Amino acid sequence: MLHSLIVRAMPLVPRPIMRRVAARYIAGETLEQALEKVEALARAGYPGVLDLLGEDIQREEEARDALATYRSTADGIAARGLDCHVSVKPTHFGLNLDPDLAGELYDDLAAHCGELGLFLRVEMEDHPTTDATLALFERLRRDHANVGIVLQSRLLRTPEDIDSLACEGLDVRMVKGVYLEPEAIAHTDPEPIRAAFVAACERLWRSGARVCLATHDQALGARLILALGKLGRRVEDYEFQVLMGVQEQLWEHWRAAGHPVRVYVPFGPQWRAYSQRRLSHNPDLLKAVVGNLLR
């Protein structure tokens, strides 16, 4: 009940306060601000991932505007010579509006990124979009070698999804999953989600996939490092992926131990809507943000 009340009150929080809270986790509203942040991370030794905030668009022109911004993002990354991936949510390209539209826009962006030598990640959202997202990704990778997917250890279906994917050349970002899904289709307690995360990564590594480990859970990270050693994986077979502004000491710990670490950098004018949606889906994240605000 408290979580629900706080979420309902979030739109009433003055913009300057919300922006101050979000500044640690969001690079800025403009592409230039985002590129400057990626450059700063690069100087500190961290490659990046750029994600334009936005999802569940309702009009085709919004999706095409997002494509235009992403093409400019790719151009900016290439012009600066940055080691930085591009990451797009399917509903930002209109998956819920028209799957064919989303496929067209991803195809355009994948080709553009490919010409620039850049990697494109197809994001994963809540469970009603999973089938359509995987189908879109499989179509996309038939024509483009520079694309990857996201899988969620929270979902019970993930082992079967791994087995259904052609793993040769597959690049997966493994996440716990930010969306709180129904118990009938998902793990709901922390330890089963962690165990499923490790099991999914081992399944992927055994099949020859490269796996990006998106977590800030240090204990989970230690289990994944043990799994890497057990399976004899090389540094080319994985990297840790972390969110900008979150547990930076942990990044340094992993990098000092010889593990590659890449930083996910969200940006764009939709930062407030993004923040409120994420808070409504994740009580733990809400507690952290409220705690930061009070401090």
Backbone as CSV, one residue per row, in Angstrom:
resi,resn,N_x,N_y,N_z,CA_x,CA_y,CA_z,C_x,C_y,C_z
1,MET,0.832,-1.198,0.000,0.000,0.000,0.000,0.877,1.263,0.000
2,LEU,1.945,1.245,0.812,2.847,2.397,0.849,3.498,2.612,-0.511
3,HIS,3.936,1.513,-1.137,4.530,1.612,-2.475,3.561,2.260,-3.451
4,SER,2.304,1.808,-3.425,1.292,2.341,-4.336,1.060,3.833,-4.098
5,LEU,1.006,4.237,-2.842,0.786,5.650,-2.520,1.937,6.521,-3.000
6,ILE,3.170,6.030,-2.807,4.330,6.819,-3.232,4.356,6.950,-4.749
7,VAL,4.070,5.833,-5.459,4.066,5.878,-6.923,3.033,6.885,-7.425
8,ARG,1.841,6.897,-6.794,0.805,7.842,-7.221,1.219,9.286,-6.966
9,ALA,2.045,9.490,-5.951,2.478,10.848,-5.617,3.645,11.327,-6.472
10,MET,4.333,10.414,-7.179,5.529,10.808,-7.925,5.272,11.932,-8.941
11,PRO,4.140,11.919,-9.676,3.907,13.015,-10.617,3.810,14.384,-9.955
12,LEU,3.555,14.409,-8.633,3.425,15.681,-7.922,4.770,16.232,-7.460
13,VAL,5.816,15.406,-7.526,7.145,15.866,-7.110,7.635,16.910,-8.105
14,PRO,8.075,18.084,-7.654,8.523,19.124,-8.582,9.627,18.624,-9.510
15,ARG,9.591,19.095,-10.742,10.545,18.657,-11.758,12.001,18.829,-11.308
16,PRO,12.390,19.970,-10.716,13.803,20.114,-10.320,14.261,19.045,-9.332
17,ILE,13.370,18.655,-8.428,13.733,17.622,-7.455,13.866,16.273,-8.151
18,MET,12.898,15.937,-9.002,12.968,14.674,-9.733,14.210,14.622,-10.618
19,ARG,14.520,15.757,-11.234,15.691,15.771,-12.136,16.968,15.577,-11.342
20,ARG,17.015,16.164,-10.139,18.209,15.997,-9.307,18.383,14.537,-8.903
21,VAL,17.275,13.883,-8.532,17.319,12.473,-8.161,17.754,11.621,-9.351
22,ALA,17.220,11.943,-10.542,17.491,11.131,-11.734,18.868,11.381,-12.331
23,ALA,19.493,12.509,-12.007,20.735,12.903,-12.681,21.848,11.878,-12.530
24,ARG,21.861,11.186,-11.417,22.913,10.198,-11.205,22.763,9.004,-12.139
25,TYR,21.531,8.721,-12.560,21.239,7.499,-13.298,20.929,7.746,-14.773
26,ILE,20.727,9.009,-15.162,20.349,9.347,-16.536,21.291,10.427,-17.045
27,ALA,21.848,10.215,-18.246,22.930,11.077,-18.730,22.477,12.498,-19.029
28,GLY,21.240,12.666,-19.416,20.741,13.992,-19.776,19.596,13.859,-20.756
29,GLU,19.101,14.993,-21.212,17.958,14.982,-22.125,18.384,14.967,-23.581
30,THR,19.614,15.385,-23.895,20.045,15.512,-25.280,21.090,14.469,-25.639
31,LEU,21.204,14.216,-26.937,22.220,13.290,-27.424,23.615,13.790,-27.092
32,GLU,23.838,15.078,-27.215,25.164,15.627,-26.915,25.559,15.356,-25.464
33,GLN,24.620,15.538,-24.549,24.911,15.246,-23.142,25.257,13.770,-22.952
34,ALA,24.523,12.907,-23.632,24.772,11.467,-23.509,26.142,11.101,-24.060
35,LEU,26.498,11.660,-25.211,27.805,11.359,-25.805,28.942,11.870,-24.921
36,GLU,28.724,13.027,-24.308,29.747,13.543,-23.382,29.935,12.596,-22.199
37,LYS,28.826,12.019,-21.716,28.931,11.073,-20.601,29.665,9.811,-21.032
38,VAL,29.366,9.312,-22.218,30.053,8.116,-22.710,31.542,8.394,-22.897
39,GLU,31.872,9.587,-23.383,33.282,9.955,-23.528,33.979,9.995,-22.164
40,ALA,33.302,10.538,-21.153,33.889,10.589,-19.809,34.111,9.182,-19.262
41,LEU,33.164,8.294,-19.486,33.325,6.908,-19.049,34.481,6.239,-19.792
42,ALA,34.601,6.540,-21.076,35.697,5.964,-21.863,37.045,6.412,-21.322
43,ARG,37.133,7.676,-20.917,38.396,8.163,-20.344,38.723,7.430,-19.033
44,ALA,37.674,6.992,-18.333,37.881,6.248,-17.093,38.095,4.757,-17.351
45,GLY,38.022,4.356,-18.627,38.305,2.968,-18.973,37.091,2.079,-19.150
46,TYR,35.898,2.681,-19.263,34.681,1.886,-19.391,34.010,2.117,-20.744
47,PRO,33.810,1.089,-21.559,32.976,1.224,-22.757,31.512,1.401,-22.364
48,GLY,30.664,1.759,-23.336,29.301,2.122,-22.993,28.227,1.437,-23.816
49,VAL,26.986,1.688,-23.393,25.770,1.329,-24.122,24.863,2.546,-24.050
50,LEU,24.370,3.010,-25.181,23.442,4.147,-25.177,22.022,3.677,-25.463
51,ASP,21.089,4.155,-24.629,19.683,3.796,-24.751,18.850,5.071,-24.694
52,LEU,18.126,5.357,-25.770,17.199,6.483,-25.791,15.945,6.090,-25.023
53,LEU,15.614,6.832,-23.983,14.461,6.504,-23.157,13.156,6.653,-23.929
54,GLY,12.284,5.688,-23.722,10.991,5.701,-24.381,10.518,4.282,-24.617
55,GLU,9.204,4.076,-24.556,8.638,2.749,-24.772,7.142,2.888,-24.999
56,ASP,6.567,1.819,-25.547,5.117,1.710,-25.725,4.532,2.923,-26.446
57,ILE,5.146,3.283,-27.565,4.641,4.428,-28.333,3.285,4.083,-28.956
58,GLN,2.489,5.119,-29.247,1.128,4.932,-29.737,0.928,5.383,-31.180
59,ARG,1.940,6.054,-31.747,1.797,6.563,-33.116,3.053,6.219,-33.925
60,GLU,2.848,5.916,-35.206,3.959,5.524,-36.067,5.014,6.612,-36.151
61,GLU,4.599,7.862,-36.186,5.592,8.938,-36.313,6.517,9.009,-35.098
62,GLU,6.005,8.606,-33.921,6.871,8.561,-32.744,7.973,7.520,-32.932
63,ALA,7.605,6.377,-33.471,8.593,5.323,-33.709,9.630,5.778,-34.737
64,ARG,9.178,6.456,-35.777,10.117,6.912,-36.802,11.010,8.042,-36.267
65,ASP,10.470,8.869,-35.391,11.311,9.878,-34.732,12.394,9.210,-33.883
66,ALA,12.020,8.123,-33.188,13.002,7.389,-32.380,14.098,6.818,-33.267
67,LEU,13.721,6.281,-34.418,14.728,5.764,-35.351,15.685,6.871,-35.779
68,ALA,15.155,8.039,-36.100,16.013,9.145,-36.528,17.013,9.509,-35.436
69,THR,16.554,9.540,-34.184,17.465,9.855,-33.080,18.506,8.757,-32.910
70,TYR,18.093,7.514,-33.051,19.053,6.412,-32.925,20.088,6.426,-34.048
71,ARG,19.665,6.781,-35.248,20.646,6.888,-36.344,21.667,7.991,-36.030
72,SER,21.179,9.109,-35.493,22.092,10.185,-35.096,23.000,9.739,-33.953
73,THR,22.444,8.938,-33.055,23.241,8.404,-31.951,24.385,7.549,-32.486
74,ALA,24.070,6.665,-33.422,25.105,5.828,-34.022,26.159,6.682,-34.731
75,ASP,25.707,7.707,-35.436,26.652,8.601,-36.116,27.572,9.284,-35.115
76,GLY,26.990,9.748,-33.988,27.793,10.424,-32.968,28.812,9.507,-32.332
77,ILE,28.415,8.265,-32.068,29.346,7.286,-31.498,30.512,7.048,-32.450
78,ALA,30.184,6.836,-33.725,31.226,6.550,-34.714,32.144,7.749,-34.916
79,ALA,31.577,8.950,-34.955,32.388,10.148,-35.189,33.402,10.360,-34.069
80,ARG,33.049,9.957,-32.867,33.954,10.119,-31.719,34.840,8.898,-31.495
81,GLY,34.653,7.870,-32.305,35.473,6.680,-32.171,35.280,5.949,-30.858
82,LEU,34.042,5.932,-30.336,33.766,5.341,-29.027,33.428,3.856,-29.137
83,ASP,33.824,3.102,-28.135,33.388,1.716,-27.985,32.059,1.762,-27.248
84,CYS,30.980,1.771,-28.005,29.657,1.971,-27.410,28.609,1.264,-28.256
85,HIS,27.775,0.464,-27.603,26.676,-0.215,-28.270,25.436,0.676,-28.285
86,VAL,24.442,0.264,-29.082,23.140,0.927,-29.149,22.092,-0.083,-28.694
87,SER,21.148,0.355,-27.867,20.165,-0.560,-27.293,18.767,0.034,-27.442
88,VAL,17.820,-0.775,-27.978,16.488,-0.260,-28.308,15.401,-1.178,-27.763
89,LYS,14.394,-0.595,-27.123,13.231,-1.353,-26.669,12.274,-1.577,-27.841
90,PRO,11.782,-2.796,-28.022,10.888,-3.065,-29.158,9.642,-2.189,-29.197
91,THR,9.042,-1.893,-28.030,7.829,-1.067,-28.068,8.140,0.395,-28.372
92,HIS,9.417,0.797,-28.267,9.803,2.151,-28.689,9.802,2.242,-30.217
93,PHE,9.993,1.094,-30.866,9.916,1.036,-32.334,8.549,0.540,-32.804
94,GLY,7.571,0.540,-31.896,6.195,0.267,-32.297,5.777,-1.182,-32.321
95,LEU,6.438,-2.049,-31.537,6.087,-3.471,-31.568,4.622,-3.704,-31.224
96,ASN,4.097,-2.990,-30.216,2.696,-3.177,-29.833,1.734,-2.528,-30.819
97,LEU,2.245,-1.617,-31.623,1.426,-0.941,-32.619,1.347,-1.761,-33.899
98,ASP,2.527,-2.225,-34.370,2.613,-2.986,-35.618,3.966,-3.704,-35.648
99,PRO,4.001,-5.024,-35.445,5.280,-5.745,-35.458,6.070,-5.558,-36.753
100,ASP,5.366,-5.399,-37.868,6.084,-5.189,-39.134,6.802,-3.840,-39.138
101,LEU,6.176,-2.825,-38.540,6.829,-1.523,-38.418,8.097,-1.653,-37.579
102,ALA,7.993,-2.331,-36.429,9.161,-2.515,-35.574,10.265,-3.245,-36.327
103,GLY,9.899,-4.279,-37.081,10.896,-5.009,-37.863,11.576,-4.133,-38.888
104,GLU,10.794,-3.290,-39.552,11.360,-2.373,-40.554,12.365,-1.411,-39.927
105,LEU,12.006,-0.838,-38.770,12.877,0.154,-38.138,14.141,-0.489,-37.572
106,TYR,13.995,-1.661,-36.961,15.190,-2.371,-36.486,16.107,-2.731,-37.655
107,ASP,15.522,-3.180,-38.741,16.329,-3.544,-39.913,17.119,-2.345,-40.416
108,ASP,16.471,-1.188,-40.482,17.141,0.045,-40.913,18.294,0.381,-39.980
109,LEU,18.027,0.342,-38.667,19.060,0.721,-37.705,20.200,-0.298,-37.679
110,ALA,19.873,-1.578,-37.773,20.920,-2.607,-37.784,21.838,-2.421,-38.988
111,ALA,21.261,-2.114,-40.135,22.081,-1.885,-41.332,22.959,-0.648,-41.151
112,HIS,22.388,0.417,-40.588,23.154,1.648,-40.383,24.282,1.422,-39.386
113,CYS,23.970,0.729,-38.289,25.011,0.428,-37.300,26.084,-0.469,-37.912
114,GLY,25.652,-1.434,-38.715,26.616,-2.327,-39.349,27.602,-1.582,-40.236
115,GLU,27.112,-0.600,-40.965,27.999,0.203,-41.820,29.028,0.968,-40.997
116,LEU,28.664,1.296,-39.757,29.551,2.071,-38.881,30.378,1.184,-37.945
117,GLY,30.174,-0.132,-38.040,30.912,-1.043,-37.177,30.401,-1.077,-35.752
118,LEU,29.102,-0.835,-35.558,28.517,-0.775,-34.222,27.589,-1.952,-33.972
119,PHE,27.391,-2.265,-32.690,26.549,-3.378,-32.262,25.201,-2.840,-31.783
120,LEU,24.126,-3.565,-32.112,22.759,-3.173,-31.753,22.124,-4.254,-30.878
121,ARG,21.556,-3.849,-29.764,20.892,-4.780,-28.843,19.374,-4.614,-28.909
122,VAL,18.652,-5.717,-29.109,17.197,-5.732,-29.008,16.843,-5.979,-27.547
123,GLU,16.194,-5.015,-26.904,15.845,-5.135,-25.489,14.695,-6.138,-25.298
124,MET,14.465,-6.522,-24.049,13.322,-7.360,-23.689,12.484,-6.598,-22.670
125,GLU,11.167,-6.653,-22.846,10.262,-5.944,-21.945,9.401,-6.949,-21.171
126,ASP,8.181,-6.596,-20.801,7.384,-7.495,-19.967,6.880,-8.693,-20.775
127,HIS,6.366,-9.702,-20.068,6.135,-11.010,-20.682,5.153,-11.005,-21.865
128,PRO,4.141,-10.109,-21.950,3.271,-10.172,-23.123,3.989,-9.889,-24.447
129,THR,5.161,-9.275,-24.390,5.896,-8.945,-25.621,7.002,-9.954,-25.944
130,THR,7.196,-10.972,-25.098,8.363,-11.845,-25.265,8.346,-12.603,-26.581
131,ASP,7.235,-13.236,-26.925,7.177,-14.013,-28.173,7.451,-13.133,-29.388
132,ALA,6.803,-11.973,-29.431,6.979,-11.086,-30.580,8.406,-10.555,-30.657
133,THR,9.021,-10.287,-29.496,10.391,-9.788,-29.482,11.366,-10.844,-29.994
134,LEU,11.218,-12.077,-29.544,12.107,-13.142,-29.999,11.917,-13.406,-31.491
135,ALA,10.684,-13.362,-31.969,10.446,-13.564,-33.397,11.087,-12.452,-34.216
136,LEU,10.956,-11.218,-33.731,11.581,-10.083,-34.412,13.098,-10.247,-34.450
137,PHE,13.683,-10.638,-33.316,15.132,-10.806,-33.241,15.615,-11.890,-34.196
138,GLU,14.929,-13.023,-34.258,15.363,-14.104,-35.139,15.311,-13.687,-36.601
139,ARG,14.285,-12.916,-36.968,14.238,-12.400,-38.342,15.400,-11.444,-38.605
140,LEU,15.664,-10.602,-37.625,16.693,-9.573,-37.780,18.078,-10.186,-37.939
141,ARG,18.382,-11.199,-37.145,19.743,-11.744,-37.174,19.998,-12.604,-38.401
142,ARG,18.959,-12.953,-39.157,19.197,-13.647,-40.431,19.932,-12.755,-41.418
143,ASP,19.728,-11.434,-41.291,20.335,-10.491,-42.235,21.447,-9.654,-41.626
144,HIS,21.593,-9.684,-40.292,22.560,-8.802,-39.633,23.332,-9.580,-38.568
145,ALA,24.653,-9.512,-38.645,25.496,-10.211,-37.665,25.760,-9.373,-36.425
146,ASN,25.373,-8.104,-36.447,25.738,-7.165,-35.375,24.596,-6.905,-34.401
147,VAL,23.754,-7.931,-34.154,22.613,-7.742,-33.264,22.624,-8.781,-32.145
148,GLY,22.103,-8.378,-30.976,21.983,-9.270,-29.827,20.628,-9.110,-29.172
149,ILE,20.365,-9.962,-28.191,19.063,-10.007,-27.534,19.260,-9.938,-26.015
150,VAL,18.172,-9.722,-25.283,18.160,-9.749,-23.824,17.245,-10.880,-23.372
151,LEU,17.670,-11.637,-22.353,16.836,-12.662,-21.739,16.763,-12.407,-20.238
152,GLN,15.643,-12.843,-19.616,15.399,-12.554,-18.203,15.357,-13.844,-17.393
153,SER,16.197,-13.927,-16.363,16.222,-15.144,-15.552,14.949,-15.297,-14.728
154,ARG,14.234,-14.208,-14.491,12.986,-14.265,-13.715,11.941,-15.155,-14.395
155,LEU,11.890,-15.160,-15.718,10.843,-15.880,-16.435,11.122,-17.379,-16.473
156,LEU,10.116,-18.191,-16.179,10.263,-19.633,-16.178,10.550,-20.183,-17.575
157,ARG,10.152,-19.483,-18.593,10.298,-19.944,-19.963,11.706,-19.789,-20.520
158,THR,12.574,-19.067,-19.852,13.868,-18.708,-20.425,14.720,-19.904,-20.855
159,PRO,14.823,-21.009,-20.080,15.609,-22.148,-20.574,15.118,-22.663,-21.928
160,GLU,13.803,-22.721,-22.119,13.266,-23.166,-23.403,13.569,-22.148,-24.494
161,ASP,13.520,-20.860,-24.156,13.859,-19.844,-25.148,15.321,-19.977,-25.582
162,ILE,16.210,-20.264,-24.639,17.617,-20.451,-24.980,17.765,-21.611,-25.959
163,ASP,17.079,-22.722,-25.663,17.190,-23.895,-26.529,16.616,-23.643,-27.916
164,SER,15.660,-22.719,-28.015,15.041,-22.455,-29.322,15.864,-21.496,-30.177
165,LEU,16.805,-20.785,-29.560,17.627,-19.836,-30.300,18.813,-20.549,-30.944
166,ALA,19.154,-20.131,-32.141,20.373,-20.629,-32.781,21.552,-19.938,-32.112
167,CYS,22.355,-20.695,-31.372,23.342,-20.076,-30.494,24.655,-19.730,-31.183
168,GLU,24.881,-20.182,-32.392,26.115,-19.817,-33.085,26.134,-18.309,-33.338
169,GLY,27.137,-17.636,-32.796,27.230,-16.193,-32.943,26.261,-15.418,-32.088
170,LEU,25.562,-16.086,-31.174,24.549,-15.416,-30.350,25.206,-14.575,-29.259
171,ASP,24.691,-13.355,-29.069,25.150,-12.461,-28.007,23.945,-12.084,-27.158
172,VAL,23.974,-12.464,-25.882,22.830,-12.269,-24.978,23.230,-11.381,-23.818
173,ARG,22.388,-10.409,-23.505,22.493,-9.733,-22.215,21.535,-10.448,-21.263
174,MET,22.090,-11.078,-20.229,21.253,-11.758,-19.247,20.956,-10.799,-18.102
175,VAL,19.673,-10.663,-17.776,19.227,-9.795,-16.688,18.320,-10.594,-15.762
176,LYS,18.148,-10.097,-14.536,17.139,-10.708,-13.667,15.740,-10.398,-14.200
177,GLY,15.517,-9.169,-14.632,14.215,-8.732,-15.114,13.605,-7.730,-14.154
178,VAL,13.347,-6.518,-14.631,12.837,-5.450,-13.770,11.331,-5.544,-13.568
179,TYR,10.629,-6.256,-14.471,9.174,-6.305,-14.397,8.738,-7.376,-13.385
180,LEU,7.806,-7.034,-12.514,7.287,-7.980,-11.537,6.177,-8.801,-12.200
181,GLU,6.520,-10.028,-12.583,5.620,-10.870,-13.356,4.810,-11.799,-12.457
182,PRO,3.692,-12.347,-12.964,2.858,-13.256,-12.168,3.621,-14.522,-11.757
183,GLU,3.295,-15.032,-10.581,3.981,-16.208,-10.048,3.826,-17.422,-10.952
184,ALA,2.749,-17.501,-11.714,2.524,-18.653,-12.587,3.548,-18.754,-13.707
185,ILE,4.181,-17.632,-14.054,5.111,-17.649,-15.184,6.514,-17.202,-14.802
186,ALA,6.740,-16.880,-13.524,8.026,-16.292,-13.156,8.430,-16.678,-11.737
187,HIS,9.751,-16.725,-11.528,10.268,-16.786,-10.166,9.964,-15.445,-9.484
188,THR,9.608,-15.506,-8.218,9.265,-14.268,-7.516,10.146,-13.992,-6.311
189,ASP,10.949,-14.960,-5.899,11.847,-14.776,-4.758,13.285,-14.588,-5.237
190,PRO,14.092,-13.853,-4.491,15.437,-13.510,-4.962,16.334,-14.707,-5.268
191,GLU,16.377,-15.706,-4.389,17.325,-16.803,-4.606,16.993,-17.638,-5.844
192,PRO,15.745,-18.015,-6.095,15.455,-18.720,-7.346,15.796,-17.900,-8.592
193,ILE,15.636,-16.582,-8.519,15.995,-15.735,-9.664,17.509,-15.784,-9.890
194,ARG,18.290,-15.736,-8.790,19.748,-15.829,-8.916,20.167,-17.195,-9.477
195,ALA,19.589,-18.251,-8.931,19.945,-19.596,-9.396,19.607,-19.767,-10.873
196,ALA,18.455,-19.242,-11.288,18.068,-19.327,-12.691,19.007,-18.508,-13.567
197,PHE,19.501,-17.391,-13.051,20.455,-16.548,-13.777,21.729,-17.345,-14.075
198,VAL,22.295,-17.977,-13.048,23.527,-18.750,-13.233,23.283,-19.911,-14.189
199,ALA,22.176,-20.621,-13.999,21.876,-21.771,-14.850,21.704,-21.355,-16.307
200,ALA,21.039,-20.230,-16.530,20.843,-19.755,-17.908,22.172,-19.383,-18.549
201,CYS,23.041,-18.705,-17.792,24.349,-18.335,-18.337,25.173,-19.571,-18.677
202,GLU,25.165,-20.562,-17.789,25.908,-21.795,-18.071,25.357,-22.480,-19.311
203,ARG,24.038,-22.489,-19.450,23.399,-23.106,-20.621,23.845,-22.392,-21.907
204,LEU,23.898,-21.075,-21.848,24.314,-20.292,-23.006,25.784,-20.513,-23.322
205,TRP,26.640,-20.483,-22.308,28.069,-20.684,-22.546,28.350,-22.062,-23.130
206,ARG,27.657,-23.074,-22.624,27.871,-24.430,-23.152,27.469,-24.529,-24.618
207,SER,26.515,-23.698,-25.029,26.067,-23.711,-26.423,26.909,-22.812,-27.319
208,GLY,27.877,-22.098,-26.727,28.781,-21.271,-27.521,28.414,-19.808,-27.608
209,ALA,27.432,-19.379,-26.849,27.014,-17.978,-26.897,27.947,-17.099,-26.070
210,ARG,27.960,-15.801,-26.420,28.614,-14.792,-25.595,27.544,-14.200,-24.682
211,VAL,27.873,-14.001,-23.386,26.857,-13.566,-22.431,27.327,-12.312,-21.698
212,CYS,26.491,-11.284,-21.730,26.743,-10.055,-20.989,25.948,-10.122,-19.686
213,LEU,26.647,-9.978,-18.590,26.091,-10.227,-17.258,25.638,-8.906,-16.646
214,ALA,24.358,-8.620,-16.785,23.822,-7.336,-16.318,23.338,-7.498,-14.888
215,THR,24.164,-7.111,-13.933,23.798,-7.249,-12.534,24.610,-6.297,-11.675
216,HIS,24.041,-5.943,-10.517,24.777,-5.228,-9.481,24.773,-6.043,-8.194
217,ASP,24.486,-7.321,-8.326,24.425,-8.247,-7.205,25.813,-8.877,-7.060
218,GLN,26.581,-8.436,-6.068,27.964,-8.885,-5.945,28.050,-10.389,-5.686
219,ALA,27.135,-10.911,-4.867,27.148,-12.347,-4.591,26.844,-13.141,-5.860
220,LEU,25.902,-12.667,-6.654,25.611,-13.317,-7.931,26.818,-13.223,-8.855
221,GLY,27.455,-12.064,-8.883,28.650,-11.906,-9.702,29.718,-12.921,-9.349
222,ALA,29.905,-13.176,-8.050,30.908,-14.151,-7.615,30.550,-15.555,-8.112
223,ARG,29.275,-15.896,-8.077,28.843,-17.207,-8.584,29.065,-17.319,-10.088
224,LEU,28.840,-16.237,-10.797,29.057,-16.244,-12.240,30.544,-16.380,-12.577
225,ILE,31.393,-15.734,-11.799,32.840,-15.844,-12.016,33.302,-17.279,-11.786
226,LEU,32.755,-17.948,-10.771,33.073,-19.363,-10.552,32.618,-20.213,-11.736
227,ALA,31.441,-19.903,-12.273,30.934,-20.656,-13.424,31.821,-20.452,-14.644
228,LEU,32.299,-19.237,-14.829,33.223,-18.965,-15.941,34.464,-19.839,-15.845
229,GLY,35.029,-19.925,-14.635,36.212,-20.756,-14.438,35.921,-22.227,-14.654
230,LYS,34.783,-22.686,-14.131,34.408,-24.099,-14.258,34.267,-24.511,-15.724
231,LEU,33.719,-23.609,-16.531,33.479,-23.925,-17.939,34.642,-23.524,-18.846
232,GLY,35.678,-22.931,-18.257,36.838,-22.547,-19.056,36.550,-21.442,-20.048
233,ARG,35.667,-20.521,-19.692,35.338,-19.425,-20.596,36.466,-18.402,-20.629
234,ARG,36.642,-17.772,-21.786,37.663,-16.741,-21.964,37.051,-15.354,-21.768
235,VAL,37.914,-14.351,-21.693,37.434,-12.993,-21.472,36.574,-12.517,-22.648
236,GLU,36.768,-13.094,-23.823,35.956,-12.718,-24.991,34.528,-13.245,-24.896
237,ASP,34.281,-14.166,-23.975,32.984,-14.830,-23.910,31.966,-14.123,-23.022
238,TYR,32.366,-13.021,-22.383,31.452,-12.379,-21.439,31.917,-10.960,-21.148
239,GLU,31.040,-10.203,-20.507,31.390,-8.947,-19.853,30.311,-8.636,-18.833
240,PHE,30.668,-7.917,-17.795,29.661,-7.386,-16.883,29.100,-6.103,-17.479
241,GLN,27.796,-5.910,-17.339,27.154,-4.675,-17.778,26.433,-4.059,-16.584
242,VAL,26.680,-2.788,-16.363,26.191,-2.099,-15.171,25.479,-0.816,-15.568
243,LEU,24.631,-0.335,-14.677,23.897,0.908,-14.913,24.705,2.115,-14.436
244,MET,24.709,3.147,-15.227,25.358,4.391,-14.845,24.878,4.841,-13.470
245,GLY,25.845,5.177,-12.594,25.514,5.726,-11.294,25.197,4.718,-10.214
246,VAL,25.235,3.428,-10.524,24.839,2.406,-9.557,26.056,1.580,-9.131
247,GLN,26.409,1.612,-7.856,27.457,0.790,-7.259,28.768,0.842,-8.049
248,GLU,29.290,2.045,-8.219,30.494,2.204,-9.022,31.704,1.501,-8.410
249,GLN,31.734,1.334,-7.100,32.836,0.597,-6.481,32.854,-0.855,-6.936
250,LEU,31.674,-1.401,-7.215,31.609,-2.778,-7.693,32.183,-2.886,-9.106
251,TRP,31.921,-1.881,-9.954,32.543,-1.893,-11.288,34.059,-1.983,-11.155
252,GLU,34.576,-1.111,-10.278,36.029,-1.039,-10.113,36.589,-2.358,-9.583
253,HIS,35.848,-2.977,-8.680,36.276,-4.262,-8.128,36.374,-5.310,-9.230
254,TRP,35.341,-5.414,-10.051,35.356,-6.409,-11.125,36.444,-6.100,-12.159
255,ARG,36.571,-4.849,-12.532,37.580,-4.505,-13.543,38.988,-4.756,-13.002
256,ALA,39.233,-4.416,-11.726,40.552,-4.643,-11.134,40.899,-6.129,-11.104
257,ALA,39.860,-6.981,-11.047,40.082,-8.427,-11.043,40.234,-8.988,-12.455
258,GLY,40.205,-8.115,-13.459,40.439,-8.548,-14.834,39.200,-8.844,-15.649
259,HIS,38.014,-8.449,-15.144,36.778,-8.719,-15.859,36.334,-7.484,-16.655
260,PRO,35.939,-7.642,-17.907,35.469,-6.489,-18.681,34.143,-5.961,-18.146
261,VAL,34.002,-4.640,-18.111,32.802,-3.993,-17.570,32.350,-2.901,-18.555
262,ARG,31.079,-2.946,-18.913,30.488,-1.959,-19.821,29.345,-1.254,-19.112
263,VAL,29.204,0.067,-19.328,28.222,0.876,-18.583,27.056,1.264,-19.487
264,TYR,25.860,0.997,-19.002,24.611,1.295,-19.696,24.203,2.734,-19.368
265,VAL,24.033,3.555,-20.421,23.805,4.998,-20.253,22.467,5.389,-20.898
266,PRO,21.395,5.553,-20.114,20.129,6.020,-20.671,20.087,7.550,-20.778
267,PHE,19.352,8.034,-21.789,19.223,9.483,-21.967,17.928,9.792,-22.698
268,GLY,17.581,11.091,-22.724,16.453,11.526,-23.525,15.417,12.308,-22.741
269,PRO,14.525,12.987,-23.460,13.516,13.829,-22.806,12.469,13.038,-22.033
270,GLN,12.385,11.728,-22.255,11.391,10.913,-21.547,11.904,10.406,-20.200
271,TRP,12.903,11.072,-19.645,13.533,10.577,-18.427,12.539,10.468,-17.254
272,ARG,11.608,11.417,-17.163,10.685,11.371,-16.017,9.695,10.221,-16.156
273,ALA,9.115,10.072,-17.337,8.174,8.969,-17.546,8.870,7.627,-17.339
274,TYR,10.104,7.525,-17.836,10.890,6.307,-17.652,11.086,6.027,-16.160
275,SER,11.483,7.034,-15.419,11.753,6.857,-13.996,10.502,6.400,-13.254
276,GLN,9.376,7.032,-13.551,8.143,6.691,-12.851,7.658,5.287,-13.209
277,ARG,7.810,4.889,-14.487,7.410,3.534,-14.862,8.271,2.500,-14.154
278,ARG,9.584,2.746,-14.129,10.483,1.795,-13.481,10.189,1.704,-11.980
279,LEU,9.891,2.840,-11.364,9.587,2.841,-9.935,8.284,2.086,-9.654
280,SER,7.308,2.237,-10.528,6.032,1.563,-10.308,6.161,0.060,-10.441
281,HIS,7.127,-0.397,-11.262,7.313,-1.831,-11.460,8.209,-2.462,-10.408
282,ASN,9.017,-1.665,-9.701,10.057,-2.248,-8.864,10.123,-1.561,-7.496
283,PRO,9.517,-2.147,-6.466,9.529,-1.522,-5.130,10.933,-1.320,-4.571
284,ASP,11.851,-2.246,-4.851,13.209,-2.101,-4.325,13.890,-0.864,-4.905
285,LEU,13.690,-0.640,-6.208,14.262,0.547,-6.835,13.648,1.807,-6.245
286,LEU,12.345,1.776,-5.995,11.667,2.925,-5.403,12.267,3.246,-4.028
287,LYS,12.503,2.227,-3.214,13.078,2.451,-1.897,14.452,3.117,-2.002
288,ALA,15.248,2.661,-2.985,16.580,3.227,-3.153,16.505,4.693,-3.549
289,VAL,15.594,5.020,-4.468,15.478,6.403,-4.924,14.963,7.305,-3.800
290,VAL,13.939,6.842,-3.061,13.420,7.625,-1.952,14.504,7.833,-0.901
291,GLY,15.300,6.790,-0.647,16.390,6.916,0.302,17.402,7.953,-0.131
292,ASN,17.748,7.948,-1.426,18.684,8.957,-1.965,18.100,10.363,-1.818
293,LEU,16.793,10.495,-2.093,16.144,11.808,-1.998,16.180,12.316,-0.564
294,LEU,15.881,11.444,0.393,15.886,11.858,1.797,17.285,12.240,2.255
295,ARG,18.301,11.518,1.774,19.682,11.874,2.152,20.110,13.187,1.547
